């Protein structure tokens, strides 16, 4: 995926690859994958993905299970279509959608 001209495709490709590896990846590999996605999102101006990745990193640090991590990855995948700066309200809406998914 490296070298893609389209940051959406590169971000989503990294997320898809991590989702595929998620069941058998070591926690450190998951954290490294999320960190790489977060950095790429920041560099590419995808604030929604960056915010969600940062929260996912916190969830990993708190020992959340892989199902919770998958919810964050799914939200990041969706958020990759929203480049640009986020208002505080929009960021809260993305995080609320994750919280709702985790509650079910």
Secondary structure, 3 states (H helix, E strand, C coil): CCCCCCHHHHHHHHHHHHHHHCCCCCHHHHHHHHHHHHHHHHHHCEHHHHHHHHHHHHHHHCCCCHHHHHHHHHHHHHHCCCCECCCHHHHHHHHHHHHHHHHC
